[in-house]
Amino acid sequence: MEHAVPLFVSPPELFGSELLTWAAIGLAIYWLGIVLLRQMDLLPGFVATQGPILTIHTKRGRAFLTRLARPKRFWRAWANLGIGISLVVMVGMFVFLLSAALTSLTSPQVSSTVQQPRNVLVIPGVNDFLPLSATPGIVIGLLVGLVVHEGGHGLLCRVEDIDIDSMGVAMLAILPIGAFVEPDEESSKSASRGGQTRMFAAGVTNNFAITLLAFALLFGPIAGSIAVAPGAAVGGVASDSPAADAGIEPNDRITAIDGQPVESNADLADRIEAAEGDQLSVELNGEETVPVDRSLLVTAAMDDGPTGLAVGDAILAVDGEAVATERGFYDAVGDDEVVTLTVERGDSDEQVDLEVPIGAAVTVIEDEPLAGTIGPIEGPFVVTSFDGERIHSYADLQSALDETNAGQEVTVVGYHDGEREETTVTLGEHSQSDNGFLGISPNPGVSGLTVSDLGVQLYPADEYLAMLGGDGETRFGPITDSFLGKIGLALLLPIIGIAGGLPFNFAGFTGGIENFYEAQGALAAFGDGTVFVLANVLFWTGWINVQLGFFNCIPAFPLDGGHILRTSTEAIVSRLPIDPTRGMVRMVTTSVGLTMLVSFLAMLFAPGLLAG
């Protein structure tokens, strides 16, 4: 049973598929131009081509690297630390990809948005999680990552007395997509195995170091200089809702209702509930005021749900008592398990009365605890009571389940096809948490519905700021108490909305959400724009560098991890009581590389092929 797509519109971004088409056309034209310039011998001598990619070569900077490499003992110790980190990450990447591939093959599920091949590409507008507005921060972060990565290789070349033929960057049109250091082949072969390994590990070591530095600055002075601006942050607006009709748009802040100030998201429901009349006077961004009709709108609904309501319907009354707010709706329902809703259909303006159960709409999983007592059923089961506690929504049920343990007996009351069911269930073990498992899959909201007072979805601006080290609290609790915990959450922010952790993704203080924040403290003198630019650059620099570090640790050629695997395998084989050959080493590295490639492809494509 799936939840229908909510009828909220977010800030406009070009759809990934459309952008990808135009990008492909532009790339084809660009590639044709490169071919013509090469055939006419018009490219400078320091520019080479590999397909559509231009590589710009230079010998400048070698003297600087030689001077920088003079404390050789320090740099060797630094690179040795990097070897240890790289080996741990390499093993972790191998195990992760292999286990993910096995899961995809043995228990295929419908591919999620995260697993779509386009979302492997770190290209704003093509990747679903990277909006075009984040492009400047991503490009700067990528440039920093490439420079420190290849700079690390170049520096260790000089530390290990390996000559450098040239250095440079690889460009796809105006986009930097890589950097390189070309060691002298003969000089590289004559270097020790340890020297070669340190040289290959230096790049990822520098990427991880830059990650720690960028996030330390972001979580410290920069996030501390940002505060949440007054008002309720509008992240999305339901189409054909009172808010949309009044001209309220995503990224607006509701700063007052009927003249009463709204300081935060939490204040909005109180101000709406306290207001009187059929129309609200809503102040936006502290500047303009618009009239908004009061209405309780259905903004999301289960397919074939238990209520018969659809997106766009408005709930006018509960058992004859007029309601216009979400809080008023729950007050009118009270402890009644079944109520009569007076509804105005959004597609026809027809008013109808519907008798519906009010609770948590769930799908009962076959062969799990609840199904074992009420039997396998098709369609939603609406839980109205759990162990004596009245349940109005799935949030209530989840809170109640969080307090249970495996093996605990509970009483469950609910409705299926209009029939009331009451049963005693022994909870099973939950695979992902310590609480008991009822054997259900959720459908958010009340009876499979999500309702909204104005038709707006609020953006958790305070919670995102708290995750980045600013003031406030998050639902992730102790994870944000440690520096590494904050980094882990920051890496998930661009996809956290898709993963279900929060209602929106976070791609930096850009794309309009900067209206939800303001600069404070000593850095406020430089203006909001400067502070947000610094925050975006640090966020994406940290995010990109850790991705580059992990990616280059994959033990497959031509990545650094493949070279480290080769030198490490050579070192191990040379100590075995056998006559080592290059073929033995090649067999190990090729087998690992092919396993990684097959696992990666299986993780991306197997769910769709096997489950679809």
N, C-alpha and C positions, 0 to 999 in steps of 0.2 A: 504494500500500500504506500503510495508516494504522496507527498504534500505538493499541492499545486504551486506554481511559481508565483510569489507575491507580486502584487500589482504596483510595486514601487519603482519610480524612475530615479536614477542617480545622475550625477553630473555627466554631461555628454562626453563620450569618448568615441573615437572612430573604431568600429568593430574590427577585431583582429583579422577575420577572413578578408574583409574589404581592403584593409591596409596591406595584407600579405599579397594580394593580387597586384596592387599598384607598385609595391616594393619589387615584385618579380619583373614587372614591365620596366621599371626604372633600372633594375640590375641588368636586364638584357640590353637596353640602350647603352648603358655605361660600359658593359663588356665589349660591345661592338666598337665603341669609340676607342677603347684600349687596344683592340686588335688593329684598328686602322692606324693609330699612332705608332704602334710597334712595326707594322709593315712599312710605314713611311720613314722609319728610323728617326722619329722626332722625340723619342723619350730620352731624357738625360742619362749619362753613363752610370750614375749612382742609383738609378731606378730600374728594377727588374720586375718581371711579371710571372705569376703562376696562376693561369686562368684569369679570373676577374680581379685577382688580388695583386696589388702593387706592393713591392717590398723596397723600402728606401734604406740604402746602405750608407754607412759613414765609418771612418776610422777615428774620428774625433772622440775624445773622452777616454782613450786608452791610457794616456799619461796620468789622467786624474785617478783612474782605477788603480794604477800601479802605486801611486802615492798613498791612496786610501788603504791599500792592502798591506802596508808596512807592519802593523802589529799582527803578524801572521799567527802567533800563538792564540791571540784572542779570537780571530776569525775562524781558526780551525776548531776551537772549543765551541763557538757559536754554531758552526755547521754540524759538528758532532751531535749537539743537542737536537738539531733539525733532523738528523738521520733517525734518531730515536723516535721523534714525533712522527716522522714520515712512515716508519715501519708500523707503528701502532695504527695510524690512519689507514694505511694500505690494507692491513689485515681486516680492520673494521669495514672498509669499503667492500672488500671481497666477500666477507660474511654477509653483509647487508644485502648486496645485490643478489647473491646466491639464494639467500632465504626469501627475498622478495619474489624472485623468479619462481621458486618452488611453490610459494603460496599462490601466485598467479596461475600456475598450471594445475595445482591440486584443488584449490578452492576458488575458482574464477568468479569474480564479481563484475558487474557492469562497470566499465572504465569511468573513473571519476574525472572531473575537470583537471585535477592536478596531474593526472597521468596522460593527458593529451600530448602528442608529440610536439606541438607548437609551443607548449609551455616548458619544454626543455631549453628553448632558445631564450637568452637574456636580451630580448629585443622589445623595447617599449611599444605598445600598441598591437604587437603580434602575440606576445605572451599575455594571457588573460589577466595576470596579476600585476603587470607593469604598465601603468597608464602613460600616455605620451607626455603628460605633464612632468613625469619623473625623469625624463630623458637627460637634462643637464646634470643632475646628480649622479645618474648611472654612468654617463660618459666620463665624468671626472673620476669617479671611483674606479672605472675600468682602466683609465690612463694611469692612475696611481698604482693600481695592482700590477699592470704590465711592466711599468718602469722598475718597481722594486723587485719584481720577480726576476726579470732578465738582468737587472743590475746585480742581484745576488749571484747569478751564474757568472757574470763577468768579473765580479770582485773575487770570487773563489778561483776563477781561472788564473788570475794574477797571483793569488796566495799560493797556488799549487804550481806556479811557473809554467802555466799553459798559455801559449801565445793566442792572441785574438786577431782573426782576419778582419772582421768587421762587426758592427752592431747596427741595429736599426729597428724600424717599426713596419708592421704589415697593415695596409689600409684597404678597406673596401669602400670605394668612393671616398667620402670624407670621414668615415667611421674607422677608428683604430680598432682592429680586431686581434692584434697580436704584436709582440715584440720579440726580438731574437738577439742572441749573441752567437757568432760563428767562431768556435775555437779552431785553431789550426789543427788539422787532422793528425799530422805526424806528432806534434807536440802533445796532443791529447792522448794518443796511444802510448806515449812514453811515460805518462804520469802514472803514479801508483794507483792500485785499485781503490784504496781509501781516499786518495785525492779526487778521483773521478766521482766517487759516491758523494763526497762532501760537496762537490761542485753541483751535482744534480739536486741535492737536497736543499741547497741554499735558497733557491727561489721560493719554495713553499714555506720555508722557515720565515723568510721576510714577509710573505703574505699573512701568515698567522700573527706575526708581530705587529703589522700595521692594523690588523683587525682589533687586537687588544688595545692599541693606542687610540684608534678612532672611537671605539665604543667607550673607552675610559673618559675621553673628552666629552662625548655626547651625554653619557650618563651623569657626568659631573657638572662642570660649569655651564654647558650649553642648555641642557634640560632644566637646570636650576634657574635659568634666565627666561624660561617660558612659563606662562600661566594660562589657565583656561579663561577665556573671555566670558563676561556675564551673559546669561541667556541659555535657552534650550537649543542645542545644536541640531539642525534639521539635516539628516543624512539622506533621506529619500522622501518622496511625495507620491502618494497613490494617485493614479490618474482618475479623473472624474470625481475626486474627493472634494470636500469643502475647502481644504487647503489649496488644492490645485485650482479650483474655481476662483479663489481669492488672489491667485498670483504668487503664492508662497512657493519657493523653489529650493532644491537641494543647496546646501551651504549657507542658507539664511540662518540667523539666530532669532528666536522668539524672545524678545527682551521684556515684554509686558503683556498682560491680559487684562482688559478693561481698566487700564491705568495702574494695575498692581504689578510691581517688578517681578520678573522671573530671573533668578540668579543662576539656576543650573537646571539640568535635565530633570532632577528630582522635584523641582518646584512646579513644573508645568502641570502635572495632574492636580495638584492642590489648587492652583489658580483657576483651572478650568472648572473644577468641582465647585469652587466658591462663587463663580460667576453666575449671574441670573439672566433670564431671557433666552430667546431663541437665537440670538446672534452675539458673537464675541467681537470685541475690538482688540485686534492683535497688532502689537508693535514689533516691527522687524528691524534688527540691527541697530536699534536705538535711534532710528531715523524716521521711517514712514509707518503709518498705521493703516491697516486694512480691515474691513468687516468680514467675518467668517461665520457662516451658518453652523449651528451646533448639530452634530450628527454622529452616531456611532456606526462606523463603516467597517464592513468585512474586507480586509486587505489581503487575506490568504485563506484558502480553503482546501481541504482534502478532496481528492478525486473520489467521487461516490461516497462522500462522508455521511455521518449519521444525522446531520442536521438538515440536509437538503438546501443549505445556503450556498451561494456562490460569491466569488469576488465581485465587489461593487454593490452588493446588497447592503441596505441600512437597517439596523435593528431599532425599531421605534419604541417598543414596550415589552415588558416582561410580566406575564399574567395581568395584563391591563394597566400596569404601572409604567408611565412614560419614563424612558431612559435616554440620555444623550451623552453619557460618559462611560468609560470602562469601569470606573469605580462604582458608579451608580448601577451598572449592570450587575456586578457581583453582589451589591447590597440588595437589589431586588430579587435575585435568585435565592440568597440566604442558604438555608439548609435543604431546600427542596431539590430532590434528585431529578425530577422531570418538570419542565415549565412550558408555558405557551408563549412563543415569541411572535410579536407582531412585526412583520418584515415588509419593507418596501423594496421590490425587485429593481435592481439597477438597470436591467435591460428593458423594462417596460413600465416602470413607476406603479405597477400593480401592488396593492397591499394584500398580504396573506397572513393567516395565523398557522403556525407550525408548532406541534408538540414535540419537544426534543429533550433528551437527557443531557445534563450538564456535568461534565467531568473531563477526564483525560482519555482522549481517543487513542487507542493503541492497536497494534497488529499482534495477534497471538502467534508465537513461533511454535511450529509443530515439534512435538517430542520434548518440549521444555516444561518447567514446573506448572505454569498456569494451564497449559494445554492438557497436562496430565490429569487435571481435576474437572475441567469443564468440557474437555474433548476438543478436537481440532475444529476450528470454525473459520469461515470465510468472511471477509469484511471486517470493519472496525469493531472493537469491543470498548465501550465507554466505561471506565472505572470511575465510580462515584464515591466509593468509600474504601479506605485501605487501613486495616487493623483498627477500625473504629474512628478513624479520622476522615472528615469530609474532604473530598477531593473535587476542586473546581476546574483544575487545569493540569496539563502535564507537568508544569513547574511544581505544583503541589505534590504530585505523585513522586517526582524525582527527589524532592526534599525528604519525603517520608522514606523512600527506599535507601537514601544515604545513611539513615539511622539504623538499618537492619544488618543482620549477619547471616551468613550461609547456615542452613539447617533450622532457621527460625520459622515457626508456624505463624501465619498471618491470615486474617479474614479479608477476602476481597469481594466487594459488591460492584456489579456493573450491569450494563445493558447491551444486548445484542439483538438486532432486528426487533426492537421494541419490547423484548422479554427481559425481565429482571433476573439476574443470576447472583447467587451468593454461594461462596465456596471457601474452604480452608486449604491453603497452599503451603507446602514446605519449600522455602526458598533454596535455590541452588547456589553454587559458587560462581561469582562473577569473574570473567577472565581478565578484566582490566582494572578492577578495583577491589577493595576489601569488603564492600557491602554485599547483601544478598542479591540473587538474580531471580527475577520473576518470570523471565522468558517472554519478553515483549520487545517490539521495536516501536519507537515513539512517533507521534505526530504532534508537533508543538501546538501550544495554544489551548483554548477551551473547546472541547468537543471537536477537535480538528480545525478550529477556526482561529485566525488572528484578527483581532478587532482593534480599531484605533479611534481615539476621540476626534481628531481633526483630519486624519488621513496622512499623518507624518510618521516617519520612522526616525528615531533619535540616534544621533551619532555619539558613541561613548568617548568623547574627547578627553575627559578626565582620566579614564582608564588607560587609554593609549599613552598619555603623558606619564602616568605612573609607571608603566612598563619601561619607559625610557629613562627612568631615574628622577622624574619630576614628583611634585607633591601629589598625594592621593593614594587610593587603595585599588587593588585589582582582585579579580575573582580567582587568580592563580596563586594567591597566598604566599607561602614560604619560598616559592620558586624565585620570586623577584627580590628576595632578601639577599641573594648572593650575586656577585658580579657575573659569574659564568651562567647563572640562571637567567639573568637579564639578557645576556647575549643569546642564549637559546631561544627565548621568546622573541627577541628582535628579529632573528632569522626567520621566524614563522610569520611575522606580521603581514608580509605581502600576500599570504594565503590563508590567514587565520579565519577570515570570513567564510571561505569555502569549506574549511575544515570544521566549521560550526562552533568555534570558540567564541566568536563575537560576530555581530551582524554585518560588519564591514571589514574589508581589508585596509591595511595602512601602507601607503607608499611614500611616506614622507609628508612634510608640511607643505603640500602643493596641491594643485588641482581644485582650489577653492576652499579646502578645509582649513587653510591658514586663517580664515575668518573666525574660526572657533578659538583662536589663541591670540595672545599678546605678549610682547616682551616685557620683562620686569628686571629690577635690580640694576647693577652697574652697566650691563650690556644694553639696556633699554635706550641709552643715549644714541646708540648707533642705528636705531629704528627697527621695527618689526621685520622688514624685508631682509636686512643683513643677518639678523639672528636666525631667521628661517633658512636662509641660504646656507649658513654654517651648519645648521642642524641637518639639512638634507645631504650636504656633501659628506659629513661624518657618517650619517646613517648608511648611505649607499657605498661609501668607501669601505666601511667595516663589512657590510653585507657582501659586496662583490669580492673582496679579498679572501674571505673565508671560503666562498664558492670556488675561487681560483685555486686556493690551497688544496681543498678536498678533491677537485677535479684532476689536478696534476698529480695527486697521489694515487690515482687509479693505476694498478700494476699492469699496464698494457702500453706497448709502443704506439706512437712516439712520445708519450707523456713521460714526465720525470719519473713517475712511479715505475714505468717499464724499465728505464735505465737502472734505477736503484734495485729492482728485482734482479736484473742481469748481474750486476756487480755483487750483490749479496749471494746469489746462487753460485757464482764463480768462487766466492770465498768459502762457502760451505762445501762445495764439491771438491775443492782443492785439499780439504782436510780429511776427506773420506779415504779409506784404504783401497782405492781403485785408481785406475789410470784415467783421469778426467779428460774429456774431449769437449770441443765447442758444441758438438751435436747434443750432448747431454744438457748443457745449459740452454741451448736453443729449444729443446723439447719442453723443458720446464716453463720457460718464459712464454712460448707459443701456447702451451696448454692453458696457462693462467689467463693470458690475454684473450683467447677464444672463449673461455668460460665466462669472463667478464662481459664480453661483447654479446654472447648469446643470452646471458642473464639480463642484461640491460634491455635488449630487444624484447625478451619475454615479458619483462615487467611492464613495458609500454604497450605491447600489442596483444599479448595473450588474453587479458581480461575481456577485451572487446570481441576477439575472435571466438573464444570458448563460451562466453556468457551470452553473446548476442545471437 
